[in-house]
């Protein structure tokens, strides 16, 4: 016999799982560069969402909330606290077969981007890669919208400065080379 | 570089993700997750609602008490409370006990009370020293509307009960008036 509240919870989980699994997996793939790790981190993220189902916000805040969980799961993973899930076996093997990730071209901008502090990169990525607005980023990072605006402004400023410095040095090098 | 240009540059740096995952794989994972033990129902008892601070009806309003006297840091001394907080219904009345305290002390005491209020010191011209001044606003233009409160005048926007749910301490309750005159610095109360 089914337990109605549990069925209701499963239904709710199923709805946001279906609506967000691709996006969360994309988020993790872009940050880890590894389909194996991304599969396990995805399972960790949704396991947490299942356990904290009552805290998962509705509407357009669900996805940024999941990104926030994925971000923390990723941080734990980088500290070596990852684990392998048997329940992702199939997902992992499908990901391995399909080679889902094609790295970005190794451009000057990419090098400059990687020189930025992690916090700046994450903010700029959440805007450009995940296409989140300020309120959604605030949910992901667990801070105020105002803090997001300020940090984003500073991150853009730093990125611009590094890009301009890099362009200047490229021009100088070319000029010296042509002498 | 313009914002959208910069975002376009960043967008170009995203590794390309192509997902071709079967529905069966997703279902297997979803079923596997929901088969695990969910957490016990969340305790829905809520923390008692915090009384609103009188000075904090609107988050971005600023109220300036030109308590002006020196905002002097006196490290090492035994520091008594800089603020006194009295609960009045659903409001809090905050009195400045030590108008010469460093804003850090006010902030620390607000934090201790669990109130998200930041106090910072700004310079004011000498005529404002020793008076209550106020401004409220959300942008740079509004911030230029600093004016001295006339006796009995209510602080615009924030403290007027008709325009917000907050009240304000009666003038005689305000203890922010300095005992000394210059140096000319004021402590604005930023909510």
Interface residues (C-beta under 8 A of the other chain):
Chain A: X6 X9 X10 X13 X14 X17 X18 X21 X22 X25 X26 X29 X30 X33 X42 X43 X46 X47 X50 X51 X52 X53 X54 X55 X85 X86 X87 X88 X90 X91 X94 X95 X98 X100 X101 X102 X103 X104 X105 X107 X109 X110 X113 X124 X125 X127 X128 X129 X156 X159 X160 X163 X164
Chain B: X1 X3 X6 X7 X8 X9 X10 X11 X12 X13 X14 X15 X16 X17 X18 X19 X20 X21 X22 X24 X25 X26 X28 X29 X30 X32 X33 X34 X36 X38 X39 X41 X42
